[in-house]
Amino acid sequence: MESIIFSSAIAEDLAGYISRQDFSQLGLIMDSNTQVHCYPLISNKIPHHQQFAFEAGEVNKNLSTCSAIWQWMTDCGFDRKALIINLGGGVCGDMGGFCASTYKRGVRFINIPTTLLSQVDASVGGKLGIDFNGFKNHIGVFTEPLAVLISDEFLPSLPHNELRSGYAEVIKHGLIQNADYFSTLKSTDWENQDWKTIIEKSVSIKKSVVEKDPKEAGLRKILNFGHTIGHAFESFYLDSERHLLHGEAIAIGMVTEAYLSYRRMGLPQDDLDKITEMVLKIYGYFDFPNEDISQIIALCAQDKKNEGDVINFSLLKKTGFCEYNIHINLTEIEEAIAYYISLKN
């Protein structure tokens, strides 16, 4: 398991960590947003390094950008003792880590997640990957970073919708493993919370699950609650003007999959109502035309958790308790989406 370091002084802590490592060259990968808002917080504290910046956005998490990164690493003459720093959100950590772990069969890398989403979710577990032909995280590997440095110093630079996107994964952590934690989370004035405490609690929940099941053979699948239908919405609108941020899509997924939990797992009606109310209060209702539904449902069948023709879901027995490998058919998915549509207004 990678070393996770919670920092209140990111520049000093990163510099100290790097000084204790043995490496031949240092490279830093970031996107166009973190280049402006986050890189200046650390740039003058780290030793000589090469930089690569790509255009921000999930739409660029693809093989074309990977080729550019691999070419940059090659042009810099990085050998297998090189050390890469990935500074950015989930896209940067996923893709930078994927490129590092495949370049010359693998060089070491450090992740510095700069968004709430990447800090509470992508920072733990060594899942790396890129999107391919419209399928999210379709190509990838499991490789642990050398270390992950997490600091709430980056959060003030986030736009409101990016902070809100990350909050969806926070909500999910409470729903799948800790009902008491879920009950402390705010749905009004949610932007004003003790983010440091929330990040550490969410990371501890995810870390405890991943340590028991690093390669997603069983228990780790509970982290996918909200993600089967959520990813389908995210993938369908990925390249459109109605593009959904990850957390916005997962919010839809949590409501629809809470409904499936109610129908199939006996999730109490009161729990379903609380989840629905909280999500709608924070994320609102995402309006979409009926003609998109059949294609969104078809995308659920492409989910990586599926086995053969069986669509696997992770569903709630009650708030704080999730089960995995629940087989759901396309008709049931359609009913869950119909439940979401019924919430309009």
Secondary structure, DSSP 4 states (H G I P E B T S, - for coil): --EEEEESSHHHHHHHHHHTS--S-EEEEEEHHHHHHTHHHHTTTS-S-EEEEE--SGGG-SHHHHHHHHHHHHHTT--TT-EEEEEESHHHHHHHHHHHHHGGG--EEEEEE-SHHIIIIITSS-EEEEEETTEEEEEEEE---SEEEEEGGGGGGS-HHHHHHHHHHHHHHHHHH-HHHHHH--SSSTTSS-HHHHHHHHHHHHHHHHHH-TT-SSGGGGGGTTHHHHHHHHHHTTTSTT---HHHHHHHHHHHHHHHHHHHT---HHHHHHHHHHHHHHH------GGGHHHHHHHHTT-TT-BTTBEEEEEEEETTEEEEEEEE-HHHHHHHHHHHHTT--
